[in-house]
Structure formats: C-alpha cells, structure tokens
Amino acid sequence: MDLDRAYRMHKKELQIMLENCEKIAHQVDSAMEDAKSATQRLDGAAETTSKSVEVAKQQALSEFKNQLEKSSLKAKEEIRKWKSDTARTLSESEENLQCHKARLDNAIAMASQITKIGSPFEIASAYPVLSDTLQQLSKLQPITLPSRISIVEFHANNAILEITSLGTLVAGSRGYTQELNIQDEMMGDAKGITVAPSGDIVVAEFKPNRPVKVFNNKGLYLLRLKSATDTDCPWDVIVSEQGLYYVSTCGQNVLVYDFDGSLFLRIKPKTPFNPFLSSQTPDLRGLSINGKGQILIGDVKHNFISIHHPSGEQISGFSISIPPYFIAVSANDKVIVSASSRAGFQILNSIGHRLRSFDTMESVILNWVTGICCTSNGNIYVGNRKGMRGIHQFTEDGNYVGCITENVTNPWGIALTPAEDQLVVAEETSIKIVHLK
C-alpha cells in the first residue's frame, strides 16, 4: 500500500512538473522571439539615429561646422559601440537559451516516458533529477540589453549635439527645454507667469474665476490666490521682494494678495479720458516692477502705463502707442512693452519716450510677440507665437541676436528664475522650462 501510494504521489508530482516544463518551454520560445525582435529594433534604431545625425548636420550653421563634425564622430562611435555590445549580448543570450531548451526537452521526454511505462522505482529515482533540472531552468534570467541611444538633438544657434540615454535630461545644454511636471487637476489657458524671489513659480490662467496658482520649482502645488469676483479673469502676475502677489484681472482693478494668499488690497489706476471710447473702464493687463520696487500697470484699452507705490498709490504714468499686454523693466529702468500681437514690442525710457520699436509687420522672424522679460545685463527675451515660433533674444538696444529654442511653440508669459539660468514659459496647458546656461 505504501509503495502504491508513493507511486501515485510521485506520478502526480511528475504530471505537475511536466506542465511546468511546458510553461517554461513556452517562456523560452517567447524569450527567443524577443531576442529576434530586439535584433530588428537594434538595426532600426541604429539606422534612425544615423539619419538623425545627418539631419542635424544639414541644419547646422556654417560657423559651427568644426564642432558639429566632432560631435558627429562621437555619435557614430556611440552607435557602433552600442550595436557591438548589443549584438554580443544577444549572441550570448541565444546560446544560453539553446542550452536551456535542450535540457528542458530532455526533461520533458524523460517525464513523459516514465509517467507512461515507468515502474514505481523508476519514477521515484527520476524525481530528484527532474526536480533539480526544473529548479535550474526556473532561474532563467531575462535578456538585458545595453542602454539604448534614444535622442539626437541639435540646436543650431548654440552648436549643441547631444546623445543621451533614454529618459536622461541634457544637463547644461543652453536652449534645452523640458515640461514642468505640475501637480494640478488641470492647467488651462495659462497666460501670465512669474518666478518669486524664493524661486516659486506663479501662474495666472486666463479664465473667469480661476485662482492664481503657486508651485515650487518641482511643480508641487503650494498656494491658491482666489478670485475676488466671478468675473475676474487673471491675465498677468508679479511678486514683490516683500512677497506680495499682484494680479491683473482684465478689468479696472489689480488685486494684491499677502504671502499667505489673503486678498487685502485693490489698486484702481487713474487713466486718461479717451473721447473715442464708449466706456472708460480700463482693461488692465501687463504688470512689472522697476528697480525702485514700484509697480507698473498696463491698460490696453487706453494704451497707458501707470506707476504705483507698492501700497497702491499712483505716482505717475504715461501714454504709449501700443497696448501694453506684457511689460518688463531692465536693470537701468528701460521699459519694454509687448503688444501681444503683430504690433511687436517697444523699448521706452523710464518716462515713456520711445527709444526703439520692433514692428513684426516688417519681420519674417517674429509675427506675434507675446511675453517679454530681460536679464540684469540687458538681454531681452521675447516669446513668439507665429512665424518662427519660440523664444528669441535681443540686446538691450533692440538688436536681434537669435532664437534660443524652437521647442516652445505657443508661448505667452515668460519669466526668468532668480539665478537667470532658466526661463519659465506659460504655454496655455503646460509650463515649460528653458535652460539658458
């Protein structure tokens, strides 16, 4: 009885082992198919990467030819090495798979024969052999290929050619653009943006009754500045050195919030009377802060910029020839105004006298200038939504330098980080970060 029971028990275990053998055989076949597929992807990826290098070479400006050739050689060497390493890995893996498959076939054949005609003694003897074989085959490791070459990027204006592993940012690449991963239910129609002295990013969404949102530089939500009325439609936002938030709402008031998000002040600028307007109610949009800490507020209905003490008291103001949708102030108090249209932008002195105009009607590069900001050394950055879309750089005197990135195709407000090494860009449904150094 004991022998018969042992016989039935071992026979049942062998049947289970046989089923496991068949499953492993299927896994081995799948692994071999994956290896063949990987070989095909390898050839395709190498060909695609080679083509990308050639396209990059064609786009390069002539003054960067030497650097491009060096980078091209580096790229080809990376491709050659990657292809060699991957081919070697696949070859070794295929040999191991063939060996495992042969052992598995022998185990299946032995188990099948013994379960059919084997005596109880033969079954009991074969059990430890098959068990050891199955344990070894179950340790079969998946094929691990070398890191893949995934991106070949070339920024012609900055002569940058980078080959990076999949998912790796191009650190230190001027003009490299990435999207800020924002913790929010939805980002919609972001127009105004600024970076607080603390480095926090503040975003105004151009929709009625939408709160202005404050994030840290990693995209983590910190604070909401709630609208004062259901009709408030945030357009632009700035933050003072004291941590106060100033928000324009496309109406007659600029709302001022404390550092904790509490609304405590409304600024209502006095604008000149215009007999040609049916309504004298201002449409306040552009905001900026000058070197004295004074607040500049742009009224696009009256083409007027008012200057205020941080407490809201109006100090002065001046009329201009274009609507001030976006405003920036340079370190020497030049006022740069964007019309957010084909009217382009203007550079004014501190009392509103025009020093230089850039009319996009005469330009094949810029067709719709939007957000604008400037560095401490006078560089001016402007967003452009039509024509050569992207972020463009000018000197303090208004001379065109070039496009720093075309990876931002729908820019609105733009702002510099405190270190001036990055630009943050409001692009309606997302926030982009552009590296400047």
C-alpha positions as CSV (number, residue, x, y, z in Angstrom):
1,M,0.0,0.0,0.0
2,D,2.8,2.4,0.9
3,L,4.6,1.8,-2.4
4,D,1.4,2.2,-4.3
5,R,0.6,5.5,-2.5
6,A,4.2,6.7,-3.2
7,Y,3.8,5.7,-6.8
8,R,0.6,7.7,-7.2
9,M,2.0,10.7,-5.3
10,H,5.2,10.8,-7.4
11,K,3.2,10.3,-10.6
12,K,1.0,13.3,-9.8
13,E,4.0,15.4,-9.0
14,L,5.6,14.4,-12.2
15,Q,2.5,15.4,-14.1
16,I,2.7,18.9,-12.4
17,M,6.4,19.1,-13.3
18,L,5.6,18.2,-16.9
19,E,3.1,21.1,-17.0
20,N,5.7,23.4,-15.5
21,C,8.2,22.2,-18.2
22,E,5.7,23.1,-20.9
23,K,5.2,26.5,-19.4
24,I,8.9,27.1,-19.2
25,A,9.3,25.9,-22.8
26,H,6.8,28.5,-23.9
27,Q,8.6,31.2,-21.9
28,V,11.9,30.2,-23.6
29,D,10.3,30.4,-27.0
30,S,8.9,33.9,-26.2
31,A,12.4,34.9,-25.0
32,M,13.9,33.8,-28.2
33,E,11.3,35.7,-30.2
34,D,12.1,38.8,-28.0
35,A,15.7,38.4,-28.8
36,K,15.0,38.3,-32.6
37,S,12.7,41.4,-32.2
38,A,15.4,43.2,-30.2
39,T,17.9,42.5,-33.1
40,Q,15.5,44.0,-35.6
41,R,14.9,47.0,-33.3
42,L,18.6,47.4,-32.9
43,D,19.1,47.7,-36.7
44,G,16.2,50.1,-37.0
45,A,17.3,52.3,-34.1
46,A,20.9,52.5,-35.4
47,E,19.6,53.5,-38.8
48,T,17.2,56.1,-37.3
49,T,19.9,57.5,-35.2
50,S,22.3,57.7,-38.1
51,K,19.7,59.6,-40.1
52,S,19.1,62.0,-37.2
53,V,22.8,62.8,-37.1
54,E,22.7,63.5,-40.9
55,V,19.7,65.8,-40.5
56,A,21.4,67.6,-37.6
57,K,24.4,68.2,-39.8
58,Q,22.2,69.7,-42.5
59,Q,20.6,72.1,-40.1
60,A,23.9,73.3,-38.6
61,L,25.1,76.8,-39.2
62,S,28.3,77.1,-41.0
63,E,30.2,78.7,-38.1
64,F,29.6,75.6,-36.1
65,K,31.0,73.2,-38.6
66,N,34.1,72.0,-36.7
67,Q,32.1,71.3,-33.5
68,L,29.4,69.5,-35.4
69,E,31.9,67.2,-37.1
70,K,33.5,66.3,-33.8
71,S,30.0,65.6,-32.3
72,S,29.1,63.6,-35.4
73,L,32.1,61.4,-35.0
74,K,31.2,60.9,-31.3
75,A,27.7,60.0,-32.2
76,K,28.8,57.4,-34.8
77,E,31.3,55.9,-32.3
78,E,28.5,55.6,-29.7
79,I,26.2,53.9,-32.3
80,R,29.0,51.5,-33.3
81,K,29.8,50.6,-29.7
82,W,26.2,50.2,-28.7
83,K,25.5,48.0,-31.7
84,S,28.5,45.8,-31.0
85,D,27.7,45.4,-27.3
86,T,24.0,44.6,-28.0
87,A,24.9,42.1,-30.7
88,R,27.3,40.4,-28.3
89,T,24.7,40.3,-25.6
90,L,22.1,38.8,-27.9
91,S,24.5,36.2,-29.2
92,E,25.4,35.1,-25.6
93,S,21.7,35.0,-24.6
94,E,20.8,32.9,-27.6
95,E,23.4,30.3,-26.8
96,N,22.2,30.1,-23.2
97,L,18.6,29.8,-24.4
98,Q,19.5,27.0,-26.8
99,C,21.3,25.2,-23.9
100,H,18.3,25.6,-21.6
101,K,15.9,24.5,-24.3
102,A,17.9,21.3,-24.9
103,R,17.9,20.4,-21.2
104,L,14.2,21.2,-21.0
105,D,13.4,18.9,-24.0
106,N,15.3,16.1,-22.3
107,A,13.4,16.6,-19.0
108,I,10.1,16.6,-20.8
109,A,10.9,13.5,-22.7
110,M,12.1,11.7,-19.6
111,A,9.0,12.7,-17.6
112,S,6.6,11.7,-20.4
113,Q,8.2,8.3,-20.8
114,I,8.3,7.4,-17.1
115,T,4.8,8.5,-16.4
116,K,3.6,6.2,-19.2
117,I,5.5,3.0,-18.7
118,G,7.9,3.5,-15.7
119,S,7.8,1.4,-12.6
120,P,7.3,3.0,-9.2
121,F,11.0,2.5,-8.5
122,E,11.9,4.3,-11.8
123,I,9.5,7.2,-11.0
124,A,11.0,7.6,-7.5
125,S,14.5,7.6,-8.9
126,A,13.8,10.1,-11.7
127,Y,12.0,12.6,-9.3
128,P,15.1,14.3,-7.8
129,V,16.8,14.5,-11.2
130,L,13.8,16.3,-12.8
131,S,13.3,18.4,-9.7
132,D,16.9,19.7,-9.8
133,T,16.6,20.4,-13.6
134,L,13.4,22.4,-13.1
135,Q,14.9,24.4,-10.3
136,Q,17.8,25.4,-12.5
137,L,15.6,26.2,-15.5
138,S,13.3,28.4,-13.3
139,K,16.3,30.7,-12.6
140,L,16.4,31.7,-16.3
141,Q,17.1,35.5,-16.3
142,P,15.6,37.9,-18.9
143,I,17.8,39.4,-21.6
144,T,19.2,42.8,-20.5
145,L,20.4,44.9,-23.4
146,P,22.8,47.8,-23.1
147,S,21.3,51.3,-22.6
148,R,19.7,52.5,-25.8
149,I,20.6,55.6,-27.7
150,S,17.3,57.5,-27.9
151,I,17.8,61.2,-28.6
152,V,20.0,63.1,-31.0
153,E,19.3,66.8,-30.5
154,F,20.9,69.7,-32.3
155,H,20.3,73.4,-31.5
156,A,21.8,75.3,-34.5
157,N,22.1,78.6,-32.7
158,N,24.1,77.1,-29.9
159,A,26.0,74.3,-31.6
160,I,24.9,71.6,-29.3
161,L,24.8,68.0,-30.3
162,E,24.0,65.6,-27.5
163,I,23.4,61.8,-27.5
164,T,21.7,60.7,-24.3
165,S,20.3,57.5,-22.8
166,L,16.5,57.1,-22.8
167,G,14.9,59.4,-20.2
168,T,18.1,61.4,-19.3
169,L,17.9,65.2,-19.4
170,V,20.6,67.0,-21.3
171,A,22.2,68.8,-18.4
172,G,23.9,72.1,-19.2
173,S,22.5,72.4,-22.7
174,R,21.6,76.0,-23.5
175,G,18.2,76.1,-25.1
176,Y,17.2,72.6,-23.9
177,T,13.5,72.7,-23.0
178,Q,11.6,70.4,-20.6
179,E,8.0,70.5,-19.4
180,L,7.4,71.1,-15.7
181,N,5.5,68.2,-14.1
182,I,2.8,70.2,-12.4
183,Q,0.7,68.7,-9.5
184,D,-2.7,70.1,-10.5
185,E,-6.1,68.8,-11.7
186,M,-5.6,70.7,-15.0
187,M,-3.7,73.6,-16.4
188,G,-5.8,75.5,-18.8
189,D,-5.1,78.7,-20.8
190,A,-2.0,79.8,-18.7
191,K,-1.1,83.3,-19.9
192,G,0.8,85.1,-17.1
193,I,3.7,83.7,-15.2
194,T,6.4,84.9,-12.9
195,V,9.1,83.5,-10.6
196,A,9.1,84.8,-7.0
197,P,12.4,85.8,-5.3
198,S,12.0,82.4,-3.4
199,G,12.1,80.5,-6.7
200,D,8.4,79.6,-6.6
201,I,6.5,79.7,-9.9
202,V,3.2,81.7,-10.0
203,V,0.8,81.1,-12.9
204,A,-2.3,83.1,-14.0
205,E,-4.9,81.3,-16.1
206,F,-7.0,83.4,-18.4
207,K,-10.4,82.1,-17.4
208,P,-13.1,83.7,-15.3
209,N,-12.9,83.0,-11.6
210,R,-9.8,80.9,-11.9
211,P,-7.4,81.1,-8.9
212,V,-3.8,82.1,-9.5
213,K,-1.6,79.1,-8.6
214,V,1.7,79.0,-6.8
215,F,4.0,76.0,-7.3
216,N,7.6,75.3,-6.2
217,N,10.3,74.7,-8.9
218,K,9.4,71.0,-8.9
219,G,5.8,71.6,-9.8
220,L,4.4,70.9,-6.3
221,Y,1.3,72.9,-5.5
222,L,1.8,75.4,-2.7
223,L,-1.0,78.0,-2.7
224,R,-4.1,79.4,-4.5
225,L,-4.9,83.0,-4.8
226,K,-8.7,83.0,-5.1
227,S,-10.5,85.5,-7.4
228,A,-12.3,88.4,-5.8
229,T,-15.4,88.1,-8.1
230,D,-16.8,85.5,-10.5
231,T,-15.9,87.8,-13.4
232,D,-12.2,88.2,-12.5
233,C,-10.1,86.8,-15.4
234,P,-6.4,86.6,-14.3
235,W,-4.0,87.7,-17.0
236,D,-0.6,88.6,-15.5
237,V,1.0,88.3,-12.1
238,I,4.2,89.6,-10.4
239,V,5.7,89.1,-6.9
240,S,7.4,91.9,-5.0
241,E,10.6,91.5,-2.9
242,Q,8.3,91.6,0.2
243,G,6.4,88.5,-1.1
244,L,3.2,90.3,-2.2
245,Y,1.3,89.0,-5.2
246,Y,-0.1,91.5,-7.8
247,V,-2.6,90.1,-10.2
248,S,-4.2,91.9,-13.2
249,T,-7.8,90.6,-14.0
250,C,-8.7,92.3,-17.3
251,G,-10.8,94.8,-15.5
252,Q,-10.3,98.0,-13.6
253,N,-8.5,96.5,-10.5
254,V,-5.2,94.9,-9.8
255,L,-5.6,92.6,-6.9
256,V,-2.9,92.4,-4.2
257,Y,-2.5,89.3,-2.0
258,D,-0.5,88.7,1.1
259,F,2.2,86.0,1.3
260,D,-0.5,83.6,2.7
261,G,-2.9,84.2,-0.2
262,S,-5.2,86.6,1.6
263,L,-6.6,89.4,-0.6
264,F,-6.0,92.7,1.2
265,L,-5.8,95.5,-1.5
266,R,-7.3,96.5,-4.8
267,I,-5.4,99.0,-6.9
268,K,-7.5,101.1,-9.3
269,P,-5.3,103.2,-11.6
270,K,-6.4,106.6,-12.9
271,T,-6.2,106.6,-16.7
272,P,-6.6,109.5,-19.2
273,F,-10.0,110.2,-20.7
274,N,-10.5,109.0,-24.2
275,P,-13.4,110.6,-26.1
276,F,-13.4,107.9,-28.7
277,L,-14.2,105.1,-26.2
278,S,-17.8,104.3,-25.4
279,S,-16.6,103.0,-22.0
280,Q,-13.8,104.5,-20.0
281,T,-13.4,101.4,-17.8
282,P,-9.8,100.2,-18.1
283,D,-8.6,96.8,-19.2
284,L,-5.6,96.2,-17.0
285,R,-3.2,93.5,-18.3
286,G,0.7,93.9,-18.2
287,L,2.5,94.1,-14.9
288,S,6.1,94.7,-13.9
289,I,8.3,96.0,-11.1
290,N,11.1,98.6,-11.7
291,G,14.4,99.0,-9.8
292,K,12.8,101.2,-7.2
293,G,10.2,98.5,-6.3
294,Q,7.4,100.5,-8.0
295,I,4.6,98.7,-9.7
296,L,3.9,99.3,-13.4
297,I,0.4,98.5,-14.6
298,G,-0.6,98.4,-18.3
299,D,-4.1,99.5,-19.6
300,V,-4.6,98.0,-23.1
301,K,-7.8,100.0,-23.7
302,H,-6.2,103.4,-23.2
303,N,-2.6,102.4,-24.2
304,F,-1.4,103.7,-20.8
305,I,1.1,102.6,-18.2
306,S,0.6,103.8,-14.6
307,I,3.3,103.7,-12.0
308,H,2.4,103.0,-8.4
309,H,3.9,102.7,-4.9
310,P,3.7,99.1,-3.6
311,S,0.9,100.3,-1.4
312,G,-1.1,101.1,-4.5
313,E,-0.7,104.9,-4.5
314,Q,-0.4,106.2,-8.1
315,I,2.8,108.1,-8.6
316,S,2.8,108.9,-12.3
317,G,2.1,107.4,-15.7
318,F,2.5,107.8,-19.5
319,S,0.7,107.0,-22.7
320,I,2.2,104.8,-25.4
321,S,1.4,103.9,-29.0
322,I,0.7,100.1,-28.5
323,P,-1.4,98.2,-26.0
324,P,0.8,97.1,-23.0
325,Y,-0.2,93.4,-22.7
326,F,3.1,92.4,-21.3
327,I,5.7,94.7,-19.6
328,A,9.3,94.2,-18.5
329,V,11.8,96.6,-16.9
330,S,15.5,96.4,-17.4
331,A,18.2,97.0,-14.7
332,N,18.6,100.6,-15.9
333,D,14.9,101.2,-15.9
334,K,14.2,100.9,-19.6
335,V,10.6,99.8,-20.1
336,I,10.0,97.0,-22.7
337,V,6.4,96.7,-23.8
338,S,4.8,93.8,-25.8
339,A,1.6,94.4,-27.7
340,S,0.9,90.6,-27.8
341,S,0.1,91.0,-31.5
342,R,1.7,91.8,-34.8
343,A,2.3,95.3,-33.4
344,G,5.5,93.9,-31.9
345,F,7.3,95.4,-29.0
346,Q,8.9,98.7,-28.0
347,I,11.8,99.8,-25.8
348,L,11.0,103.0,-23.8
349,N,12.9,105.1,-21.3
350,S,11.6,105.4,-17.7
351,I,9.2,108.2,-18.5
352,G,7.7,106.6,-21.7
353,H,9.8,108.1,-24.5
354,R,10.2,105.5,-27.2
355,L,13.8,104.5,-27.9
356,R,13.3,101.6,-30.3
357,S,10.5,99.8,-32.0
358,F,10.4,96.3,-33.4
359,D,7.4,96.0,-35.7
360,T,6.7,92.4,-36.6
361,M,4.8,93.6,-39.8
362,E,8.3,94.1,-41.2
363,S,9.8,90.9,-39.9
364,V,10.0,87.4,-41.4
365,I,11.1,86.1,-38.0
366,L,8.6,87.4,-35.5
367,N,4.9,87.6,-36.3
368,W,3.2,87.6,-33.0
369,V,5.3,88.7,-30.0
370,T,3.8,87.8,-26.5
371,G,5.6,87.6,-23.2
372,I,8.8,89.5,-22.5
373,C,11.5,89.7,-19.9
374,C,15.1,90.9,-19.5
375,T,18.2,90.0,-17.6
376,S,20.3,92.1,-15.3
377,N,22.9,92.6,-18.0
378,G,20.3,93.9,-20.5
379,N,19.4,90.8,-22.6
380,I,15.8,90.8,-23.8
381,Y,13.8,87.6,-24.3
382,V,10.5,87.6,-26.2
383,G,8.0,84.9,-26.9
384,N,6.7,84.5,-30.5
385,R,3.6,82.5,-31.4
386,K,3.7,82.8,-35.2
387,G,6.3,82.7,-37.9
388,M,9.5,81.4,-36.2
389,R,7.8,80.2,-33.1
390,G,9.8,80.0,-29.9
391,I,11.8,82.3,-27.6
392,H,14.0,84.9,-29.2
393,Q,16.8,87.0,-27.8
394,F,17.6,90.7,-28.4
395,T,20.2,93.1,-27.0
396,E,19.3,95.9,-24.6
397,D,19.3,98.2,-27.6
398,G,16.8,96.0,-29.5
399,N,19.3,94.3,-31.9
400,Y,18.3,90.8,-32.8
401,V,20.6,88.0,-31.5
402,G,18.8,84.8,-32.4
403,C,16.3,82.1,-31.4
404,I,17.3,80.3,-28.2
405,T,14.8,77.5,-28.6
406,E,12.0,76.5,-31.0
407,N,10.7,73.8,-28.6
408,V,8.2,76.2,-27.3
409,T,5.6,76.7,-30.0
410,N,2.8,78.6,-28.2
411,P,4.4,80.9,-25.6
412,W,2.6,83.5,-23.7
413,G,4.1,84.9,-20.5
414,I,7.8,84.3,-19.8
415,A,9.9,85.0,-16.8
416,L,13.4,84.5,-15.5
417,T,14.4,82.5,-12.5
418,P,16.3,84.4,-9.8
419,A,19.7,82.9,-10.9
420,E,18.8,83.9,-14.6
421,D,19.9,80.4,-15.7
422,Q,16.4,79.4,-16.8
423,L,13.2,80.8,-18.4
424,V,9.8,79.6,-17.4
425,V,7.2,79.8,-20.1
426,A,3.4,79.7,-19.9
427,E,2.2,77.7,-22.8
428,E,-1.6,77.6,-22.1
429,T,-1.9,73.9,-21.0
430,S,1.7,73.4,-19.7
431,I,4.6,75.2,-18.2
432,K,8.0,74.8,-20.0
433,I,11.5,75.3,-18.6
434,V,14.1,76.6,-21.0
435,H,17.8,76.3,-19.9
436,L,19.9,79.4,-20.7
437,K,23.3,78.1,-19.4
